[in-house]
Amino acid sequence: MEENIKIKTILSGIKPTGQLTIGNYIGAMKNFIRLQDDYDALYMVVDLHALTVPQDPKELRQKTLSVIAQYIAVGLDPEKSTLFIQSHVTGHTELAWVLGCLTGLGELSRMTQFKDKSAKPGANINAGLYTYPILMASDILLYNADLVPVGDDQKQHVELTRDIAIRFNHRYSDTFTVPEPVIPKSGARIMDLQDPLSKMGKTDSGESGRIALIDDPAVVAKRIKSAVTDSGTEIIYSDKDEKAGIRNLLTIYSNLSGIQVADLEAKYAGKGYGEFKKDLADIVTQSLSPIKQKHDELMKNKDYLDEVLRNGAEKAQNKAWKMLSKVYRKTGLVQLKR
């Protein structure tokens, strides 16, 4: 008799701030697509996290729906993956309070993202920004996620989540799965096209430094062709800072085309940056144009998006209630029968 094999759960989320970039696609979303066939996959839009900085309400709603549309446009199937909005599921903030009571101030103070963001001129330093990693831990542990696909800049937050889960399990008995981060071996960190020593960000990069998934093809091509390289002529992958620009472009080219970097170096040996950038612009536009087209179609079909979100919220909420009930019982909180 065959033993029942538990399907592992995979979860990740994206904030609806700025524009999703090719960096988000290569660093995380391509992984989402590959993993949805083999896991209980939950992908959410973490709109509550977006509130750590002031938001225009109308714009936040529009961008939140746009992220869901982009999830589907890149290849996530609502029949295979649970797609939902964080604020549609009660439990994220409730569990965050319990976990916050197990988290030390020193642990939060060591979070690199908080230190980086709070050091910026005019930064909006609030309690939400400081406790952000606890809410992220709640997002993950609420669904007993085994795996969390993240960029390498979020690895520290997953490590804190692991520490909190182990601490809770030790104090109250085994409850949470201790999650593992999933970080792509290549392309996990796509850099700014104008400042290749800095990560391409949805909000931090200037317009000329990033490529959004739903940019017009002409804009995409222009930004690739104007990307910073260096004063040399060799198209080679090097860890040296002066080759950061061409290294970044080779990483993008390799990830979207499936061609190994070494083969790209051989292909463009003795050729200039101009030809390389022209070919790369074609590769990027060919990859992103279908995504933009599908996204634009979905954004005109709000009834379909509403159906996807209702179904996703219902599935996620059922999982959340089960976990919250277990956590509340173990911590000694009195519960009413549902």
N, C-alpha and C positions, 0 to 999 in steps of 0.2 A: 504493500500500500504506500502510495506516494505521500510524503509529508507536505503539508501546506506551507508554501513559501511566502512570507510576508513581502509585499511589494514596498520598496522603500519610498519615502516621501521626499520630494525636492521642492524647495520654495525660494522665491526671490521677489524683489519688488523694485520699482523705479519711481522716483519722485517726479511729479508733473510740473517741474520748474524748468524754464529755458526750453531748448529744443533738443530732443533726443538726437545724438550724433552718431556718426559712423564708428566712433569709439565705443559707444554703448552697444552698437550692433555687433562689432567684432569681439569686444571684450566680454559681453554677457549674452546678448539676445541670440546669437548663433548657437550658443550652448543650449539655450532654452529649447530650441527647436529639436536638436538632436536628442535631448533627454526626455521629451514628453511621451515618447513611445514606450519607454521602459520603466517609468516611475509614476507614482501618484503625484502629478505636477500641479503646483499652485503658484500662479503668477499674479501679483497684485500691483495696483498703483497706490503708493504710500502717500496719500494726500495729507494725512495728519502730520507727517514729517515735514511737509512743505511749509507748515505754519510757523516754523522757527524763524522765518524771515517774513516781513510784510508782503501780502499778496493782494492783487486786485481780484475780488471775488468772481467777477464775470470771466476774467482771463483764466483763473484757476480752474473753474468748471470746464471751460473749453479745452484747456490743455489736458485735464484729467481724462476726458473722453477721447482726446486725440491719442493719448498713450495707449488706451485700450484698442483703438483702431489700428495703431501701429503694431501692437502685439499680434493682432490677427493678420495684418498685412505682411509681416515678415515670415509668417508661416505657423503661428501658434493656432491650434485647432480647439475651439471651445468644447468640442465633443471629447477631446483627449485631455485637455488641461482645464483647471479651474481658474477662470479669469475673473477678478473681482477688485473692488475698490476698498481700501483699508477701512475707511470710515463707515462702510455699509455693514461691518461686522462688529457687534459689541463683543468685547473681550480683549481686544488689543490694549486698550487703555486700562481696563480692569486688571488684567494680569500684570501690566507694567507697574502698578502700584505695589503688588505683592513682591515682584522681583526687585523693585527699588528699595524695599526694606531689607534686602539681602546684599545690596551693592554698596561698597565703600566709596567715600568721596575721593580717596586717593586713586582708585581705579578709574573713575571718571576723569579726574584731572590729568591722567596720563594719556588720554585719547588724543592721538595726533591730529585728527580732523578738527577737534574742538580748539586745540592750541593754534592750528593754522588759521582757522576761520576767525577766531577771536582776536588774532594779531593784526588783521587787516584794518586799514584806516576806516573809521566810521562803521565798524562792525556792530551788528545788533546782537549784543551779548545778553541772552535771556536764559531763564531756567530750562526752557525747552531745548535749546541748543546744547546745554550742558548734560541733560538727561536723555538726549536723543538715543544713545546706545542702549539704554534700558528698554525704550519702546521698540527698538530694533530687535532686542533679545526676546521681547514679548511676541513680536511678529513671528519669530522663528519657532519658539518653544510652544506657542499656542497650538501649533499643528504637528508637533512632534517631528519636525523636519529632520531627516537624516543628512541631507546634503543641501548646501546653500551656494549657488553659483554667484560669485562676486568678482569684481575687479580687485586687484591686489591692494588698493587703497582702503578696502573695506575688511580686509582680513583681520585686522586688529579687533574690529567690532564683533566678528564671529568668535574670536578667541575669548573675548569677555563673555559672550553668550555661553560658551562652553563652561567657563568658570562658574557662572551663575547656576547653570543646570546641575553641575556636579555638587555645588554647595547645597542646593535645594534637595537633591537626591540624598545627600549625606544626612541632612537634618530631618527630613520627613519620610524617607524611604524612596526607592526608585520610582520616579514619576516621569521625568523628561528624558527623551533621547538626547544624547550629547552630539550635536551636529558637527559635520565636517565641511569646511569651505571647498568649493570646486573652482579652481582658478586655471584658465586656459594656459597651456605651455607657451603659446605664441600669441602675440597681439592683445595680451591682457591690458596693456597700457598704451593706447594710441595718444600721440602727443599733438600739441597745438601746431598748426601749420606755419604760424608766424613765430612761434617761440617753442621750438622743438625740445627744449629742456623742461617744459611744463606740460602737464596732462591736458589733453583736449577736454574741455568742460562744457556742460550744457549752459552754464551761466558765466563761468569765470573767463572763458575764452572770448575774444572779440569776434565779430562776425567773420572777418577774413581768416581767422585762425581755426574755425571749425566748419565741418560739413554736416548739416542736419539731414536726417533720413528723408525728410519731405521737402528739401530744397529743390528748386527748379534745376533741370539738367545743365542749363547754361551757367547758372551760378556755381554748380558743382565743378564744372570744367574750369571755370575762371579761377576758382580758389586752389585747385590742384596745380594749375600752371603758374600761379603766383606764389606757391609755397616756398619757404626758405630752404635752401640747400646749403652750399658752402662755396668757397672760392676755388675749390678743386674741380676736377672733371671726372674722377673715377666713381663709377656706380658700384660701390662696395659697402657691405654691412660691417660697421666698426663700432666698438663701444666708446670710442673717443668722442668727447663733447663736440668737437668741430665737425663730426660726421653725423650729428644727431638728426639733422634734417633729412638727409638721404636715407638714413637708417629707418626713420619713421615711415617714409614713403615706400621703402622696400617691404616693411612690415605690412602696410595696408595692401600693397599689390599682392603679396604672397597669400594673405588671408582671404582675399576676395577671389583670386584666380585659382588657388590651389597649387600654384607653382612654387617649388622650394626656392628659398632665397639664393642658394648657391647656383641654381639654374638661371635665375634672373640675372645674377652677376655675370654669368657666362654669356647670356643672351645679349646683354648691353655692353659687353667689353669693347672698349674703343669707341663707343657712341656717346653722344653728349646728353646732358640733362634735358634738353628740349624735346628730343625724341622720346625719352623715357617718360617725361611728364605727360606728353600727348597720349601715349599708350595707356598710362595709368588713368588719365582723365576718362578715356573710353571705357576702361574696366569699371571704374567707380560709377559712372552714369548708367552703364548697362545693368549694374547690380542694384542701384537704388531706384531707377525709374519705375520698375514694376511695383515697388513698395509704395512710392508716392501715389501712383495711379489707384492702387487698391485702397489706400488710406483715404483718398479724396472721395471715392465711391462710398466707403463706409460712413464717413462723416455726414453724408447726405441721407443716410438710412438710420435715423435715430431710433426707430422702432426696433430694428434688429439689435443695435447696441444695447438698448434697454433690456431686451430679452436675455442677451448674453450676461449682462450684469445681474439681473434678477436670479438667473439660474446659478451663476457663480457665487453670489452672496448667500444663497440658500445652502449650497453644499459646504461652503466655508463656515457658515454659522453653526451648522450641525456639528462639525468637528470642534469648533471653538467651545460650544456649550459642554461637550463631553469633557474636554480638558479642564475648563474652569470649574466644573462640578468636582472633579477629582482634586484639584488644587485647593479649593475652598474646604473640602472635607478634611484633607490632610493637615491644613493649617489651623483647623479648629473653628472655622466660621460656620454659623448655623444657617442652613439652607431651607428654603421652602420647596415643596415638591412642584415640579412643572406640570 
